[in-house]
Amino acid sequence: MKKQCYFKDHKIEYIDYKDVDTLKKFLTPHARIQGKRRTGTSAKSQRALSMAIKRARFMGLLPYVTR
């Protein structure tokens, strides 16, 4: 059974880089971005998610690496 896209289920049109709590759901414990097969997001949402995570990292809201 295929997972449903988190962002379509919650009617989120724009993935905001400032929404750190939502972005943390899609990171591994080592702060790597999880793949779309694992998260179940659509391809379009996965691209927007990765850009939002990268922007949040650049702004210092999310870590690049965790130990």
OpenMM code with the backbone's topology and positions (N, CA, C; nanometers):
from openmm import Vec3, app, unit

residues = "MET LYS LYS GLN CYS TYR PHE LYS ASP HIS LYS ILE GLU TYR ILE ASP TYR LYS ASP VAL ASP THR LEU LYS LYS PHE LEU THR PRO HIS ALA ARG ILE GLN GLY LYS ARG ARG THR GLY THR SER ALA LYS SER GLN ARG ALA LEU SER MET ALA ILE LYS ARG ALA ARG PHE MET GLY LEU LEU PRO TYR VAL THR ARG".split()
positions = [
    Vec3(0.0842, -0.1187, 0.0000),
    Vec3(0.0000, 0.0000, 0.0000),
    Vec3(0.0880, 0.1241, 0.0000),
    Vec3(0.0509, 0.2201, -0.0814),
    Vec3(0.1310, 0.3403, -0.0970),
    Vec3(0.0959, 0.4430, 0.0102),
    Vec3(0.1974, 0.5086, 0.0633),
    Vec3(0.1742, 0.6138, 0.1621),
    Vec3(0.1196, 0.7379, 0.0937),
    Vec3(0.0418, 0.8142, 0.1680),
    Vec3(-0.0138, 0.9382, 0.1159),
    Vec3(0.0818, 1.0536, 0.1430),
    Vec3(0.0767, 1.1531, 0.0586),
    Vec3(0.1618, 1.2699, 0.0739),
    Vec3(0.1176, 1.3491, 0.1975),
    Vec3(0.2098, 1.3759, 0.2874),
    Vec3(0.1808, 1.4475, 0.4118),
    Vec3(0.1261, 1.5866, 0.3834),
    Vec3(0.1815, 1.6540, 0.2859),
    Vec3(0.1450, 1.7919, 0.2582),
    Vec3(0.0083, 1.8025, 0.1901),
    Vec3(-0.0269, 1.7055, 0.1082),
    Vec3(-0.1594, 1.7058, 0.0459),
    Vec3(-0.2667, 1.6681, 0.1475),
    Vec3(-0.2345, 1.5770, 0.2391),
    Vec3(-0.3306, 1.5379, 0.3424),
    Vec3(-0.3632, 1.6534, 0.4359),
    Vec3(-0.2631, 1.7336, 0.4699),
    Vec3(-0.2818, 1.8460, 0.5616),
    Vec3(-0.3098, 1.9777, 0.4896),
    Vec3(-0.3298, 1.9689, 0.3567),
    Vec3(-0.3619, 2.0854, 0.2726),
    Vec3(-0.2602, 2.1987, 0.2879),
    Vec3(-0.1328, 2.1618, 0.2848),
    Vec3(-0.0239, 2.2594, 0.2909),
    Vec3(0.0212, 2.2855, 0.1474),
    Vec3(-0.0007, 2.4078, 0.0992),
    Vec3(0.0357, 2.4410, -0.0382),
    Vec3(0.1803, 2.4861, -0.0499),
    Vec3(0.2279, 2.5612, 0.0501),
    Vec3(0.3645, 2.6138, 0.0477),
    Vec3(0.4414, 2.5579, 0.1668),
    Vec3(0.5549, 2.4947, 0.1408),
    Vec3(0.6379, 2.4394, 0.2474),
    Vec3(0.7332, 2.5484, 0.2913),
    Vec3(0.7116, 2.6004, 0.4115),
    Vec3(0.7857, 2.7149, 0.4618),
    Vec3(0.9122, 2.6693, 0.5335),
    Vec3(1.0240, 2.7327, 0.5051),
    Vec3(1.1502, 2.6954, 0.5689),
    Vec3(1.1534, 2.7360, 0.7154),
    Vec3(1.0644, 2.8257, 0.7581),
    Vec3(1.0618, 2.8701, 0.8976),
    Vec3(0.9822, 2.7755, 0.9879),
    Vec3(0.9092, 2.6822, 0.9289),
    Vec3(0.8316, 2.5842, 1.0048),
    Vec3(0.9215, 2.4652, 1.0388),
    Vec3(1.0066, 2.4843, 1.1381),
    Vec3(1.1114, 2.3877, 1.1706),
    Vec3(1.0537, 2.2568, 1.2239),
    Vec3(0.9447, 2.2622, 1.2992),
    Vec3(0.8873, 2.1398, 1.3557),
    Vec3(0.8406, 2.0438, 1.2464),
    Vec3(0.7802, 2.0958, 1.1423),
    Vec3(0.7364, 2.0112, 1.0313),
    Vec3(0.8558, 1.9566, 0.9539),
    Vec3(0.9563, 2.0398, 0.9330),
    Vec3(1.0735, 1.9955, 0.8572),
    Vec3(1.1511, 1.8874, 0.9308),
    Vec3(1.1535, 1.8915, 1.0632),
    Vec3(1.2272, 1.7915, 1.1412),
    Vec3(1.1689, 1.6518, 1.1259),
    Vec3(1.0413, 1.6409, 1.0910),
    Vec3(0.9774, 1.5107, 1.0709),
    Vec3(1.0374, 1.4357, 0.9530),
    Vec3(1.0960, 1.5101, 0.8603),
    Vec3(1.1485, 1.4501, 0.7383),
    Vec3(1.3009, 1.4377, 0.7395),
    Vec3(1.3613, 1.4453, 0.8575),
    Vec3(1.5058, 1.4279, 0.8736),
    Vec3(1.5337, 1.3006, 0.9517),
    Vec3(1.6456, 1.2361, 0.9222),
    Vec3(1.6894, 1.1202, 0.9995),
    Vec3(1.7523, 1.1693, 1.1298),
    Vec3(1.7801, 1.0799, 1.2236),
    Vec3(1.8475, 1.1232, 1.3478),
    Vec3(1.9836, 1.1883, 1.3246),
    Vec3(2.0450, 1.1619, 1.2087),
    Vec3(2.1736, 1.2239, 1.1756),
    Vec3(2.1558, 1.3497, 1.0915),
    Vec3(2.0325, 1.4011, 1.0844),
    Vec3(1.9962, 1.5257, 1.0153),
    Vec3(2.0105, 1.5157, 0.8634),
    Vec3(1.9916, 1.3970, 0.8081),
    Vec3(1.9901, 1.3815, 0.6626),
    Vec3(1.8460, 1.3810, 0.6145),
    Vec3(1.8234, 1.4260, 0.4926),
    Vec3(1.6891, 1.4304, 0.4363),
    Vec3(1.6468, 1.2891, 0.3971),
    Vec3(1.5274, 1.2481, 0.4413),
    Vec3(1.4779, 1.1152, 0.4076),
    Vec3(1.4261, 1.1139, 0.2647),
    Vec3(1.4346, 0.9990, 0.2013),
    Vec3(1.3902, 0.9847, 0.0637),
    Vec3(1.2391, 0.9840, 0.0513),
    Vec3(1.1920, 1.0033, -0.0709),
    Vec3(1.0475, 1.0112, -0.0905),
    Vec3(0.9808, 0.8750, -0.0774),
    Vec3(1.0536, 0.7679, -0.0992),
    Vec3(0.9967, 0.6352, -0.0780),
    Vec3(0.9670, 0.6120, 0.0701),
    Vec3(1.0540, 0.6610, 0.1536),
    Vec3(1.0378, 0.6421, 0.2981),
    Vec3(0.9293, 0.7329, 0.3558),
    Vec3(0.9222, 0.8564, 0.3086),
    Vec3(0.8271, 0.9521, 0.3638),
    Vec3(0.6905, 0.9451, 0.2959),
    Vec3(0.6872, 0.9034, 0.1701),
    Vec3(0.5608, 0.8933, 0.0984),
    Vec3(0.5165, 1.0231, 0.0348),
    Vec3(0.6024, 1.1239, 0.0303),
    Vec3(0.5640, 1.2509, -0.0311),
    Vec3(0.5685, 1.2388, -0.1832),
    Vec3(0.4952, 1.3260, -0.2496),
    Vec3(0.4980, 1.3268, -0.3955),
    Vec3(0.6301, 1.3876, -0.4421),
    Vec3(0.6615, 1.3709, -0.5686),
    Vec3(0.7885, 1.4213, -0.6220),
    Vec3(0.7959, 1.5732, -0.6118),
    Vec3(0.6858, 1.6397, -0.6420),
    Vec3(0.6815, 1.7854, -0.6359),
    Vec3(0.7015, 1.8344, -0.4922),
    Vec3(0.6353, 1.7685, -0.3976),
    Vec3(0.6486, 1.8069, -0.2573),
    Vec3(0.7882, 1.7754, -0.2045),
    Vec3(0.8477, 1.6655, -0.2529),
    Vec3(0.9818, 1.6283, -0.2079),
    Vec3(1.0854, 1.7312, -0.2524),
    Vec3(1.0710, 1.7830, -0.3725),
    Vec3(1.1633, 1.8860, -0.4205),
    Vec3(1.1486, 2.0135, -0.3389),
    Vec3(1.0248, 2.0536, -0.3115),
    Vec3(1.0008, 2.1742, -0.2313),
    Vec3(1.0494, 2.1535, -0.0878),
    Vec3(1.0318, 2.0325, -0.0361),
    Vec3(1.0766, 2.0003, 0.1000),
    Vec3(1.2275, 2.0095, 0.1111),
    Vec3(1.2985, 1.9541, 0.0138),
    Vec3(1.4447, 1.9581, 0.0195),
    Vec3(1.4968, 2.1011, 0.0093),
    Vec3(1.4333, 2.1838, -0.0726),
    Vec3(1.4744, 2.3247, -0.0821),
    Vec3(1.4477, 2.3980, 0.0486),
    Vec3(1.3347, 2.3690, 0.1129),
    Vec3(1.3011, 2.4333, 0.2400),
    Vec3(1.3995, 2.3918, 0.3490),
    Vec3(1.4375, 2.2649, 0.3508),
    Vec3(1.5342, 2.2168, 0.4506),
    Vec3(1.6704, 2.2815, 0.4275),
    Vec3(1.7118, 2.2917, 0.3015),
    Vec3(1.8407, 2.3531, 0.2708),
    Vec3(1.8423, 2.5014, 0.3070),
    Vec3(1.7306, 2.5699, 0.2845),
    Vec3(1.7213, 2.7112, 0.3239),
    Vec3(1.7255, 2.7263, 0.4749),
    Vec3(1.6561, 2.6386, 0.5459),
    Vec3(1.6558, 2.6449, 0.6921),
    Vec3(1.7950, 2.6158, 0.7479),
    Vec3(1.8678, 2.5253, 0.6845),
    Vec3(2.0055, 2.4980, 0.7269),
    Vec3(2.0940, 2.6205, 0.7058),
    Vec3(2.0793, 2.6851, 0.5912),
    Vec3(2.1599, 2.8023, 0.5599),
    Vec3(2.1317, 2.9160, 0.6574),
    Vec3(2.0056, 2.9303, 0.6988),
    Vec3(1.9675, 3.0363, 0.7922),
    Vec3(2.0003, 2.9999, 0.9367),
    Vec3(2.0430, 2.8772, 0.9603),
    Vec3(2.0820, 2.8356, 1.0953),
    Vec3(1.9679, 2.7817, 1.1786),
    Vec3(1.8546, 2.7497, 1.1153),
    Vec3(1.7392, 2.6971, 1.1890),
    Vec3(1.7474, 2.5469, 1.2093),
    Vec3(1.8139, 2.4781, 1.1163),
    Vec3(1.8333, 2.3327, 1.1254),
    Vec3(1.9815, 2.3011, 1.1160),
    Vec3(2.0246, 2.1921, 1.1797),
    Vec3(2.1661, 2.1557, 1.1707),
    Vec3(2.1979, 2.0849, 1.0398),
    Vec3(2.3223, 2.0946, 0.9978),
    Vec3(2.3688, 2.0183, 0.8821),
    Vec3(2.3962, 1.8736, 0.9235),
    Vec3(2.4574, 1.8557, 1.0410),
    Vec3(2.4954, 1.7237, 1.0907),
    Vec3(2.4671, 1.7191, 1.2404),
    Vec3(2.4222, 1.6034, 1.2891),
    Vec3(2.4037, 1.5839, 1.4333),
    Vec3(2.4854, 1.4652, 1.4778),
    Vec3(2.5312, 1.4704, 1.5986),
    Vec3(2.6094, 1.3571, 1.6503),
    Vec3(2.5325, 1.2831, 1.7549),
] * unit.nanometer
topology = app.Topology()
chain = topology.addChain("A")
for resn in residues:
    res = topology.addResidue(resn, chain)
    for name in ("N", "CA", "C"):
        topology.addAtom(name, app.Element.getBySymbol(name[0]), res)
